[in-house]
Amino acid sequence: MRYYVVSDVHGYFSLMKQALQEKGFFDDKEPHKLILCGDMLDRGKEALEMQEFMINLLHNNELIFIRGNHEDLMIDMLDRFEDYREGISLGFSHHNSNGTWGTALQLSRMDELSALHNTQEFINKTKESDFYKELIPASVDYFETENYIFVHGWIPCFTEDIPVWYCGNRHFEFNPDWRNSGKQDWDNARWFNGMKLAGLYDIVEQGKKIVCGHWHTSYGHSRFENKGSEFEDDADFSPYYGKNIIAIDACTAHSGLVNCLIIED
């Protein structure tokens, strides 16, 4: 099977489509599938176009959708909207900065004022979207082939009980039974920096390459290859290849790029 692999496209449908066109996805006559390693939406303004494209692939059995932390954020925002409503209305909620709110407005087809004044209608309309109703339920924690494992952040591992989004000086240990991890461990793993865990803690699956997103590839190039900075003009957002890892998050909102791998396995 031939797999075209992207990650963290964050609602930038045109950029993703361009990357797929350049790799020959639309002209490929052989059996092939798209693997999206999480974070399908949030930040870009083409949520509806992305949704239509992905739902068509899903219905044609041509999509493998790995759940990302932004899919979790959407579920959390809608389930606890009243808790976040004031912060969202004032613009200082993490759902504003992460783009969850903006995406939900696109999916609900409501403007901000109407959504804040008719919250239940807004929630219902967003939950009726194909993204929430079909794509998120169809998402998986990981996908594995003979030689590759596809995840969003990284595989679950043993770590200290501190906030999942904090990747500072935590201590990590490999969990040989990571495939059988529970929901909370996978929720945590979607926030991990795979390049750091592979490069500094040697948390890898021997004999396989783990393909991940979530963290900008310029981190790996800068930290482990001494190539440029993370976000300045010399930053390298091309795929990062390390020991048992391929990272592909091009930080699309910043770089305007989408990395696309072609893997046959």
C-alpha positions as CSV (number, residue, x, y, z in Angstrom):
1,M,0.0,0.0,0.0
2,R,1.2,3.5,-0.8
3,Y,0.6,6.1,1.9
4,Y,0.7,9.9,1.5
5,V,1.4,11.3,5.0
6,V,0.7,14.8,6.3
7,S,0.3,16.3,9.7
8,D,-0.8,19.5,11.5
9,V,-2.4,21.1,8.4
10,H,-4.6,23.2,10.8
11,G,-7.3,24.1,8.3
12,Y,-5.0,25.3,5.5
13,F,-6.6,23.2,2.9
14,S,-5.1,25.0,-0.2
15,L,-1.6,24.5,1.2
16,M,-2.2,20.8,1.8
17,K,-3.8,20.3,-1.6
18,Q,-0.8,21.9,-3.2
19,A,1.6,19.6,-1.3
20,L,-0.5,16.6,-2.3
21,Q,-0.6,17.7,-5.9
22,E,3.2,18.1,-6.0
23,K,3.6,14.5,-4.7
24,G,1.2,13.1,-7.3
25,F,-1.6,12.1,-4.9
26,F,-4.5,13.1,-7.2
27,D,-2.9,11.4,-10.3
28,D,-2.0,8.1,-8.5
29,K,-3.9,5.2,-10.1
30,E,-2.5,2.6,-7.7
31,P,-4.2,1.8,-4.3
32,H,-3.2,4.6,-1.9
33,K,-4.4,6.3,1.2
34,L,-3.9,9.6,3.0
35,I,-2.6,9.4,6.6
36,L,-3.3,12.6,8.5
37,C,-1.3,12.6,11.8
38,G,-3.6,14.8,13.7
39,D,-4.6,18.5,14.0
40,M,-6.8,18.6,10.9
41,L,-8.2,22.0,11.8
42,D,-7.7,25.2,13.9
43,R,-5.9,28.4,12.8
44,G,-6.6,28.2,9.0
45,K,-9.8,29.6,7.4
46,E,-10.6,26.7,5.2
47,A,-12.3,24.4,7.7
48,L,-15.3,23.6,5.5
49,E,-13.1,22.8,2.5
50,M,-10.9,20.6,4.6
51,Q,-13.9,18.9,6.1
52,E,-15.5,18.1,2.7
53,F,-12.2,16.7,1.3
54,M,-11.5,14.5,4.4
55,I,-15.1,13.2,4.7
56,N,-15.0,12.1,1.0
57,L,-11.7,10.2,1.6
58,L,-13.2,8.6,4.7
59,H,-16.3,7.4,2.9
60,N,-14.0,6.0,0.1
61,N,-11.9,4.2,2.6
62,E,-8.9,6.3,1.6
63,L,-8.2,8.1,4.9
64,I,-6.4,7.1,8.1
65,F,-7.0,9.8,10.6
66,I,-4.7,9.9,13.7
67,R,-6.2,11.9,16.5
68,G,-4.3,15.1,17.5
69,N,-4.5,17.3,20.6
70,H,-6.6,19.8,18.6
71,E,-9.3,17.2,18.1
72,D,-9.3,16.8,21.9
73,L,-9.5,20.6,22.3
74,M,-12.6,20.8,20.1
75,I,-14.4,18.1,22.2
76,D,-13.4,19.8,25.4
77,M,-14.5,23.2,24.3
78,L,-18.0,22.0,23.2
79,D,-18.5,19.8,26.2
80,R,-17.5,22.6,28.7
81,F,-18.5,25.7,26.7
82,E,-20.1,27.5,29.6
83,D,-16.9,27.2,31.5
84,Y,-15.0,28.8,28.7
85,R,-17.6,31.3,27.4
86,E,-16.5,34.4,29.3
87,G,-12.8,33.8,28.4
88,I,-13.7,33.2,24.8
89,S,-15.9,36.4,24.6
90,L,-13.0,38.4,26.0
91,G,-10.5,36.8,23.7
92,F,-8.1,35.4,26.3
93,S,-9.1,31.7,26.4
94,H,-6.7,29.1,25.0
95,H,-9.5,28.2,22.6
96,N,-9.0,31.6,21.0
97,S,-5.2,31.3,20.7
98,N,-5.3,27.7,19.6
99,G,-8.0,28.4,16.9
100,T,-10.6,26.0,18.3
101,W,-13.2,28.8,18.6
102,G,-12.5,30.1,15.1
103,T,-12.9,26.7,13.7
104,A,-16.2,26.0,15.5
105,L,-17.5,29.3,14.1
106,Q,-16.7,28.1,10.6
107,L,-18.2,24.6,11.1
108,S,-21.4,26.0,12.7
109,R,-21.7,28.8,10.1
110,M,-22.5,31.3,12.8
111,D,-20.9,34.6,13.5
112,E,-19.2,35.3,16.8
113,L,-22.0,37.5,18.3
114,S,-24.7,35.0,17.4
115,A,-22.7,32.0,18.7
116,L,-22.1,33.7,22.1
117,H,-25.8,34.7,22.5
118,N,-27.2,31.4,21.3
119,T,-24.8,29.0,22.8
120,Q,-26.8,25.9,22.6
121,E,-27.6,26.4,19.0
122,F,-23.9,27.0,18.3
123,I,-22.9,23.8,20.2
124,N,-25.6,21.8,18.4
125,K,-24.6,23.0,15.0
126,T,-20.9,22.4,15.6
127,K,-21.6,18.9,16.8
128,E,-23.7,18.2,13.7
129,S,-20.7,18.9,11.5
130,D,-19.0,16.0,9.7
131,F,-15.8,16.8,11.5
132,Y,-17.3,16.3,14.9
133,K,-19.9,13.7,14.0
134,E,-17.9,11.4,11.7
135,L,-14.2,12.3,11.4
136,I,-13.3,12.6,15.1
137,P,-15.1,9.3,16.0
138,A,-13.2,7.6,13.1
139,S,-9.8,8.8,14.4
140,V,-7.4,6.5,16.0
141,D,-4.6,6.8,18.5
142,Y,-2.0,5.3,16.2
143,F,-1.7,3.3,13.0
144,E,1.0,0.7,12.4
145,T,2.4,-1.0,9.4
146,E,5.3,-3.5,9.1
147,N,8.0,-0.9,9.3
148,Y,6.3,2.3,10.5
149,I,4.2,3.6,13.4
150,F,2.1,6.8,12.8
151,V,1.2,9.0,15.8
152,H,0.5,12.6,16.5
153,G,2.9,13.6,19.3
154,W,4.5,10.4,20.4
155,I,3.8,7.0,21.8
156,P,2.7,6.9,25.5
157,C,5.6,6.5,28.0
158,F,6.1,6.6,31.7
159,T,6.5,10.2,33.0
160,E,6.1,12.3,36.0
161,D,2.6,13.5,36.9
162,I,2.9,17.1,35.8
163,P,0.9,19.1,33.2
164,V,0.7,17.2,29.9
165,W,1.5,20.3,27.8
166,Y,4.8,20.9,29.7
167,C,7.8,19.3,28.0
168,G,10.6,20.9,30.1
169,N,12.8,18.8,32.2
170,R,10.5,15.8,32.7
171,H,11.8,12.3,33.2
172,F,10.6,9.9,30.6
173,E,10.9,6.1,30.4
174,F,10.0,3.7,27.6
175,N,6.8,1.7,28.2
176,P,7.1,-1.6,26.3
177,D,3.3,-2.0,26.6
178,W,2.5,1.4,25.1
179,R,0.1,-0.1,22.5
180,N,-2.3,-1.1,25.3
181,S,-2.2,2.4,27.0
182,G,-5.5,3.8,28.2
183,K,-7.2,7.0,27.2
184,Q,-5.4,9.4,29.6
185,D,-2.0,8.1,28.5
186,W,-2.9,8.7,24.8
187,D,-4.3,12.1,25.6
188,N,-1.0,13.0,27.3
189,A,1.1,11.5,24.5
190,R,-0.6,13.8,21.9
191,W,1.2,16.7,23.5
192,F,4.7,15.2,23.6
193,N,7.7,16.4,21.5
194,G,8.7,13.2,19.7
195,M,12.0,14.6,18.5
196,K,13.0,15.2,22.1
197,L,11.8,11.9,23.4
198,A,13.6,10.0,20.6
199,G,16.8,12.1,20.7
200,L,17.3,12.7,24.4
201,Y,15.5,9.8,26.1
202,D,15.8,7.1,23.4
203,I,12.1,6.3,23.7
204,V,11.7,4.6,20.3
205,E,10.3,1.3,19.0
206,Q,13.2,-0.7,17.9
207,G,13.0,-1.9,14.3
208,K,10.5,0.7,13.3
209,K,10.3,4.3,12.3
210,I,7.8,6.5,14.2
211,V,6.3,9.2,12.0
212,C,4.9,12.1,14.1
213,G,3.7,15.6,14.0
214,H,2.7,18.1,16.7
215,W,6.1,19.8,17.2
216,H,7.7,22.0,14.5
217,T,10.5,20.1,12.7
218,S,12.8,23.1,13.0
219,Y,13.3,22.1,16.6
220,G,14.9,18.8,15.6
221,H,17.1,20.5,12.9
222,S,18.2,23.2,15.3
223,R,18.6,21.1,18.4
224,F,20.2,17.9,17.0
225,E,21.7,19.0,13.7
226,N,22.7,22.6,14.5
227,K,20.9,23.8,11.4
228,G,19.4,27.2,11.9
229,S,17.0,28.5,14.5
230,E,13.5,27.4,15.3
231,F,11.5,30.3,14.0
232,E,13.9,32.9,12.4
233,D,14.6,33.3,8.7
234,D,17.1,30.4,8.8
235,A,14.6,27.9,10.3
236,D,14.3,24.6,8.5
237,F,10.8,23.2,8.4
238,S,11.5,20.3,6.1
239,P,10.9,16.7,7.5
240,Y,13.3,15.8,10.3
241,Y,14.9,12.4,10.1
242,G,16.4,11.0,13.3
243,K,17.0,7.7,15.1
244,N,13.8,5.7,14.5
245,I,11.8,8.9,13.9
246,I,10.5,11.0,11.1
247,A,8.9,14.3,12.2
248,I,6.8,16.2,9.7
249,D,5.0,19.2,11.3
250,A,6.1,22.2,9.2
251,C,4.4,24.7,11.5
252,T,2.1,25.6,8.6
253,A,0.6,28.7,10.1
254,H,4.1,30.2,10.5
255,S,6.0,28.7,7.5
256,G,3.2,28.4,4.9
257,L,4.4,24.9,4.1
258,V,2.9,21.4,4.4
259,N,5.3,18.4,4.4
260,C,4.1,15.3,2.6
261,L,5.8,12.0,2.8
262,I,5.2,9.0,0.4
263,I,5.7,5.7,2.2
264,E,5.1,2.3,0.7
265,D,4.8,-0.5,3.2
